[in-house]
């Protein structure tokens, strides 16, 4: 069996929810999205990393909330009426991410996707599937499951063998 390339992954699922962080647009696989909610108060958890804002009770499920703006070191974070939480289903776990706003859902063909650029050690691109282009827009396609299940996030227990 051949290894899958970013284009293969995109060919199998080519609808993305587009959200903003600062001036950049990011896309995540629409199939990972459970719902979109307005930002509300969260219960803080002591000794958690700064980017983990806390948890919310979502219809009986305790959901950790990650602020991607803090995680991606995007400067000062302000919460306003456009700030939303995207509730995701990743690795059989429900997780929320705080973003500046959600713009739309786009469909990308394989010809609209470019591989992630190589920056060497200066920039970590392991969570970037590629760059999607729609007219004049450049959308950073994020492997949200890989990001949320990374050991640094401490959100999903390591798989036991």
N, C-alpha and C positions, 0 to 999 in steps of 0.2 A: 504494500500500500504506500502510495506516495505521500510525502509531507504536504500539508496544505499551505498555500501561500496566502498573503492578505487578500489577493484578488479572489481566491477560492472562497474564503470566508465571506467576502462581500457578495459574491455571486449567490451564495446560499441564503443570505439574509441581507437585503439591500434597502431596508427602510430604517431610517435613523431619526431619533428625537434630537432636535437641535436645541442646545442651551448656550447661554452666554456666561462667561467668567471674564469680568473686565471688558476689554474690547474684542476678545477672541470668541469665536464660535466653535463649539464642540459638538460632536455627534456620538450618540450611543445607540446600540442595537435596540430597536423599539420592542423587541420580544422580551427584553430584560425589565422593561418598565411595567410596574403594577399600577401606579397612580401618581398624580401630581397634586400637591397640596400647597396652600399658602404656608409661609414660615410662621410657626407658633412657638410658644415657650417650650423648652426642653428641660428635663431633669438632669442636672450635671452629675457626673460620676467622678469621685475623687481620684486623683493620680492617673487620669487618662491623658493621652497626648492632647496637645492644644487643638488639633484639627478635629478631634472627636468632641462635638458640642455637648453630647449627653444622649439621653434616650427619650422616646415618647411611647405612650401606650396607644397602639393602633388597633382598635377593636379587639383587645385582649392579647395582642402580640407586642412584646417589648422590642422596639426597633432602635438600633444605634443610629445616630445622626452624625454624618461626617460633613464638615464644611470644606468643599474642594478648593475654595479660594485660599484658605489657610494652608491646606495640604500642598497646593501648588505655589505657595509663597507669593501671592499676588498683591501684597501690600495691605493697606488698611481695609478692613471689612466693615461695611455698613449694611444694616438691615433696613429695607424699605418695603413699600407696598408691592414691588415687583419681585422681591426675593421669594423663591419657592423651594420646596423640598420635593425631590423626585424619589419616590419609593420604588426600590428595585428588588427583584428576585434574582439573587446571584448565589450559586453553589448551595442551593436549597436553604437559603437564609434571606430574610427580609432586612434590607438596609436602606437608609435614607441619605441622600446627598443634597447639601444646600448649594444652590447656584443663584446667580444674579437674575436670571429670567429664562423662560422657555419661549422660543420663537415659533418653531413649526416642526412638522414631520416631513422629511424629504426622502425621495427614492433615488438611489444612485446606481447607475449602470457601471459595469467594470471599467469602461473607458473613461469614467469620470473620477477614478480613484488612482492616486499616485502613491508609491511606496513612501514610508516615513523617511525623511532625510537622515543621514548618518552624521552625528555631531561628535562622535568619539566620546571621550570621558567628560566633556564639558556639559553635556545635557543628557539626562536619562530619557530615552525614547522607547523603553521597553513596553510601555502601556499605550503606545500609539500604533494603531493598525495601519494608518495611512492618512492621506490628505484628500478630501473630497472637494471637487470643484463644481459649483453651480453658478453659471454666468460669471459674475465678478467676485463671488463669495468663495472663501477658502475655509473649509470646515475640517477641524482636527478630529479624526475618527478615533475614538478612545476604546480600548479593550477594557470595559468597565469591570468585567468579571475578574480579569487578571489583576487589575488595580485593587479591587475590593478584597480579593483573597490573598494578596501579598502579605508576607510575614510582617512587614512594617505597619500594616493597618491593624493587626491584632483583632480582627473582627470575626474571622472564621477559623475555627480550630484546624490545626494541621490534619490532613487526612491520615488515618491510621492504616497501616499496611497489614 
